Amino acid sequence: MIVAGEVSGDLHAANMVRALEGLRPGNRYTGMGCGAMREAGVELVVDAGRLAVVGLWEVIAQYRDIRRALETLKQHLQSDPPDLLVLVDYVEFNLRLAKAAKALGIRVLFYVSPQIWAWRPHRVKRIGRVIDAMAVLFPFEVDVYRRYGIPVRYVGNPLVDVVLPSATPQEIRASLGLDPDRPPVALLPGSRSGELRRHLPIMMEACRWLRQRHPQIRFVMPLAPGVDVAGDVVPYLDPSLDILQVSGRTYDVMSVSRALIIASGTATLEAALLRTPMAIIYRVAPITHAILSRLILIPHIGLANIVAGREVVREFVQDAATAQNIGEEVERLLADEDYHRSVVAALIEVRERLGEGGGSEKVARMALELIEHGHLLNTSDREG
């Protein structure tokens, strides 16, 4: 049984399922996820759909749906107990499900570590009580769990294997109808309804600021799978900006863009893998920001910066996410060749820190070890 609550986790889970089928075919998969898991052959007991929310207030607003999904999955654990429960990110929800699974004697593998190094580090003890093993994406996360005796293995980030453009830059530009004399700036506001509602208005303001100074810019918006375009995107777009909307080709759009205006999240790591400079933005409900800003222990929120250990791309969070701040950074990326080149070089370093690939197969091997042996055969930093 595999449970993912948002688009990035859904993709990781789907790739793990395919890798597991390659290693030992014929398994039966159930769980919660979105389109990628369904396409990989998972029977969705719960469709994650619009359950992916961020922030305390946002969770409260959708509490009934989230609670209903949790209870459905708990009942499924009892009525059709799996040989292994794999939980992918979606931390608070999945840790509650892990507790229910452990009470039933079901082994639990957690994939994609909660960011306990960023905030609420005391959670590691609670995590250790309800899981059998942790698969982490970054090497520095290993010691966090090892200190508490939690079986852990660094598998690397599965994005390394999948974040690739489909063709050459020239072919991509031609297929998208992009004019070589108009530098593309891509807009990636996130995939959740709340993110789109908070980010698109400020993105439109920033685009208007840029268009006034650089009329030649071509704005492009790759649309994440499952996004309700009519309900969550179109109402916030400025028709005068003539934004090119592209479905299903996010990596292609990123790869040929001069710069990105991008919401903090997995997409910033994808952009780093494609070596595309960006301005990271993020806004949450004011009450959520007031609480979280006092709890977060690290200076950056963008994954590209967290992996680098320093700010390699600028971040504009909450009140700092203004049209002028964002516009000035994008303008610099457009006009200052030395600055643009320095950001690209830093993103290449981020790519090198993410490992050699093969993450989906490595976590699939962890799943097999837990199913066949009841424990990991070793817990070295890297799979032997």
C-alpha positions in Angstrom: 0.0 0.0 0.0 1.4 3.4 -1.1 0.3 6.8 0.1 1.2 10.1 -1.4 -0.7 13.3 -0.9 0.6 15.7 -3.6 1.9 15.8 -7.1 5.6 15.5 -6.4 5.1 12.5 -4.0 2.7 11.0 -6.5 5.5 11.1 -9.1 8.1 9.6 -6.8 5.7 6.8 -5.8 4.8 6.0 -9.4 8.5 5.7 -10.3 9.1 3.5 -7.3 6.2 1.2 -8.3 7.7 0.8 -11.8 11.1 0.0 -10.4 9.6 -2.5 -8.0 7.8 -4.2 -10.8 11.1 -4.4 -12.7 12.8 -6.1 -9.8 9.9 -8.4 -8.8 6.8 -8.4 -11.1 3.3 -9.2 -10.1 2.7 -7.2 -6.9 -0.6 -5.7 -6.1 -0.7 -2.0 -5.2 -3.4 0.1 -3.4 -3.2 3.4 -1.8 -3.7 7.2 -2.2 -2.3 9.3 -4.9 -3.0 11.1 -8.2 -2.7 10.4 -11.9 0.9 9.2 -12.0 0.3 6.4 -9.5 -2.9 5.4 -11.2 -1.0 5.1 -14.5 1.6 3.0 -12.8 -1.0 0.5 -11.8 -1.9 1.5 -8.3 -5.6 1.0 -7.3 -6.5 4.3 -5.6 -8.6 3.8 -2.5 -8.4 7.6 -2.1 -7.8 10.1 -4.9 -5.5 12.7 -3.4 -7.0 15.3 -5.7 -7.2 18.6 -3.9 -6.0 17.3 -0.5 -2.5 18.9 -1.1 -2.5 22.0 1.1 0.3 23.9 2.9 0.0 25.9 6.1 -1.9 25.7 9.3 -4.9 27.7 8.3 -5.1 26.0 5.0 -5.2 22.5 6.7 -7.9 23.7 9.1 -10.0 24.9 6.2 -9.9 21.5 4.5 -9.8 19.4 7.7 -12.9 17.4 7.0 -11.8 16.1 3.7 -8.3 15.2 5.0 -9.8 13.5 8.1 -12.2 11.5 5.9 -9.3 10.3 3.7 -7.3 9.3 6.7 -10.1 7.2 8.2 -10.7 5.5 4.8 -7.1 4.5 4.6 -7.1 3.2 8.2 -10.1 1.1 7.5 -8.3 -0.3 4.3 -5.3 -1.2 6.4 -7.6 -3.4 8.6 -9.8 -4.9 5.8 -6.9 -5.5 3.3 -3.6 -5.4 5.2 -0.6 -5.0 2.9 2.8 -6.7 3.3 4.3 -3.2 3.4 3.0 0.4 3.8 5.1 2.9 1.9 4.5 6.5 2.9 5.7 9.3 0.6 6.2 12.7 2.1 2.8 14.4 3.2 4.2 14.2 6.7 1.6 14.9 9.3 -1.1 12.8 7.5 1.3 9.9 6.8 2.7 9.8 10.4 -0.8 9.3 11.7 -1.3 6.5 9.2 2.0 5.0 10.2 0.9 4.8 13.8 -2.2 3.0 12.8 -0.2 0.5 10.7 2.3 -0.2 13.4 -0.6 -1.0 15.8 -1.7 -3.6 13.3 1.8 -5.1 12.9 2.3 -3.8 9.4 5.8 -2.8 8.4 6.3 0.9 7.3 8.8 2.4 5.0 8.8 6.3 4.9 10.1 7.7 1.7 11.2 11.4 1.5 12.3 12.5 5.0 10.3 15.1 6.8 12.4 18.3 7.0 13.2 17.8 10.7 16.5 19.6 10.1 14.5 22.7 9.1 11.9 22.8 11.9 10.5 20.7 14.8 13.6 18.4 15.1 12.0 16.7 18.1 9.7 14.9 15.7 12.5 12.4 15.0 11.7 10.4 18.1 8.0 10.2 17.2 8.9 9.1 13.7 11.2 6.3 15.0 8.4 4.8 17.0 6.0 4.3 14.0 8.3 3.4 11.0 10.6 0.5 10.2 12.9 2.4 7.8 13.5 5.8 6.4 14.7 6.5 2.8 16.3 9.9 2.5 17.0 12.0 -0.6 20.0 14.0 0.7 23.2 12.6 2.3 23.2 15.0 5.2 19.9 13.6 6.4 21.4 10.2 7.3 23.1 11.3 10.5 19.9 12.9 11.8 18.2 9.4 11.9 21.3 7.4 12.7 21.7 9.4 16.0 18.4 8.0 17.1 19.0 4.4 15.9 16.4 4.6 13.1 17.2 2.4 10.1 18.0 4.8 7.3 19.5 4.7 3.8 20.4 7.5 1.5 18.9 6.6 -1.9 19.5 9.9 -3.7 16.9 12.1 -5.4 14.8 10.3 -8.0 14.4 13.6 -9.9 18.0 13.2 -11.2 16.8 10.4 -13.5 13.6 12.0 -14.8 14.2 15.8 -15.1 15.3 15.9 -18.7 14.2 17.9 -21.7 12.6 15.9 -24.5 14.6 17.4 -27.3 17.3 20.0 -28.2 16.7 23.6 -27.2 16.2 24.6 -30.8 13.6 21.8 -31.4 11.8 22.7 -28.2 11.6 26.4 -29.0 10.4 25.6 -32.5 7.7 23.2 -31.2 6.5 25.8 -28.7 6.5 28.6 -31.3 8.9 30.7 -29.3 10.6 33.6 -31.2 14.4 33.5 -30.7 14.4 37.3 -30.4 12.0 37.2 -27.4 13.6 35.8 -24.2 11.2 33.3 -22.5 10.4 33.9 -18.8 8.5 30.9 -17.3 5.9 31.2 -14.5 5.5 28.3 -12.1 3.0 29.3 -9.4 2.7 25.8 -7.8 0.1 23.0 -8.2 -2.2 23.5 -5.2 -5.3 25.6 -5.3 -4.1 27.8 -2.4 -0.7 28.3 -4.0 -2.3 29.4 -7.3 -4.6 31.8 -5.5 -1.8 33.4 -3.6 1.0 33.4 -6.2 -0.7 34.2 -9.5 -1.8 37.8 -8.6 1.7 38.8 -7.6 3.2 37.0 -10.6 0.9 39.1 -12.8 2.0 42.3 -11.2 5.6 41.3 -11.6 5.0 40.5 -15.3 3.4 43.8 -15.9 6.4 45.5 -14.2 8.7 43.6 -16.5 6.7 44.1 -19.7 6.8 47.9 -19.2 10.6 47.8 -19.2 11.1 44.9 -21.6 8.3 44.6 -24.1 10.1 41.7 -25.9 9.7 39.3 -23.0 7.6 36.2 -23.8 5.8 34.8 -20.7 5.2 31.1 -20.6 3.3 29.0 -18.1 3.7 25.2 -18.0 0.6 23.7 -16.3 1.1 21.0 -13.7 -0.9 17.8 -14.1 -4.3 17.8 -12.4 -4.5 21.6 -12.1 -8.0 23.0 -12.5 -7.1 25.6 -15.2 -10.6 27.0 -15.6 -11.2 27.4 -11.8 -7.7 28.0 -10.4 -5.6 29.6 -13.2 -7.7 31.5 -15.7 -9.4 33.9 -13.2 -6.1 35.3 -12.1 -4.4 35.7 -15.5 -3.9 39.1 -17.2 -5.0 38.7 -20.8 -2.9 41.7 -21.9 0.2 39.7 -21.1 -0.6 37.1 -23.7 0.9 34.3 -21.6 1.6 31.1 -23.5 0.0 28.2 -21.5 1.7 24.8 -22.1 0.3 21.4 -20.8 2.6 18.5 -19.8 5.9 20.0 -20.9 7.2 21.6 -17.8 10.8 20.4 -18.2 10.9 21.5 -21.8 9.7 25.0 -20.9 12.1 25.3 -18.0 15.1 24.2 -20.1 14.7 26.9 -22.7 13.7 29.7 -20.4 16.1 32.6 -19.6 14.7 32.8 -16.1 11.8 31.5 -13.9 9.5 33.0 -11.4 8.8 29.9 -9.4 7.0 28.9 -6.2 9.2 27.3 -3.5 8.9 23.5 -3.7 10.1 20.5 -5.6 10.0 22.6 -8.8 13.0 24.6 -7.6 15.1 21.5 -7.5 13.9 20.5 -11.0 14.9 23.9 -12.2 18.3 23.5 -10.6 18.8 20.1 -12.4 18.0 21.9 -15.7 20.4 24.8 -14.7 17.8 27.5 -15.2 18.2 30.6 -13.0 15.1 31.6 -11.0 13.5 33.9 -8.6 11.8 31.9 -5.8 8.6 33.2 -4.3 6.3 32.0 -1.6 3.2 33.2 0.3 1.1 31.6 2.9 -1.8 32.8 5.1 -0.5 35.5 7.5 -1.3 33.4 10.6 0.7 30.5 9.1 3.7 32.7 8.4 3.6 34.3 11.8 3.8 30.8 13.5 6.2 29.1 11.1 8.7 32.0 10.9 9.3 31.4 14.6 9.8 27.6 14.2 12.0 27.3 11.1 15.6 26.7 12.0 17.3 27.3 8.6 17.8 30.5 6.6 16.4 29.3 3.3 13.2 27.7 2.0 14.1 26.9 -1.6 15.4 23.4 -2.0 18.1 24.6 -4.5 19.4 26.8 -1.7 19.1 24.2 1.0 21.1 21.7 -1.0 23.7 24.3 -1.8 24.0 25.4 1.8 23.8 29.0 0.7 21.6 31.4 -1.3 22.4 30.6 -5.0 19.1 32.0 -6.2 17.1 34.8 -4.6 14.1 34.1 -2.4 11.1 36.5 -2.0 8.9 35.2 0.9 5.6 36.7 2.2 5.9 40.6 2.3 9.2 40.5 0.3 7.3 38.9 -2.6 6.5 42.2 -4.3 6.2 43.0 -8.0 9.3 45.3 -8.0 11.5 42.9 -6.0 10.7 40.0 -8.2 10.8 42.1 -11.4 14.2 43.5 -10.5 15.7 40.1 -10.0 14.3 38.7 -13.2 15.5 41.9 -15.0 19.0 41.3 -13.7 18.9 37.7 -14.9 17.8 38.9 -18.3 20.3 41.7 -18.7 23.4 40.9 -16.7 25.3 38.1 -18.5 27.9 37.7 -15.9 25.3 37.4 -13.1 23.3 34.9 -15.2 26.4 32.8 -15.8 27.3 32.8 -12.1 23.9 31.5 -11.1 24.1 28.8 -13.7 27.5 27.7 -12.3 26.0 27.5 -8.8 23.1 25.4 -10.0 25.6 23.0 -11.6 27.1 22.5 -8.1 23.6 21.8 -6.8 23.1 19.1 -9.5 26.4 17.5 -8.5 25.3 17.3 -4.8 22.2 15.3 -5.7 24.0 12.1 -6.5 24.3 9.8 -9.4 20.7 8.8 -9.9 18.9 5.5 -9.5 16.9 6.6 -6.5 13.6 4.9 -7.5 15.3 1.5 -7.9 17.2 2.0 -4.6 14.0 2.7 -2.6 12.3 -0.2 -4.4 15.1 -2.5 -3.2 14.5 -1.2 0.4 10.8 -2.2 0.0 11.8 -5.7 -1.1 14.1 -6.1 1.8 11.4 -5.2 4.3 8.9 -7.5 2.6 11.2 -10.5 2.3 13.4 -10.1 5.4 11.4 -7.8 7.8 14.4 -5.4 8.0 17.0 -3.7 5.9 20.0 -5.9 5.1 22.3 -2.9 5.8 21.9 0.7 6.7 25.1 2.1 5.2 24.9 5.7 3.8 24.6 4.3 0.3 23.1 1.1 -0.8 25.8 -1.5 -1.3 
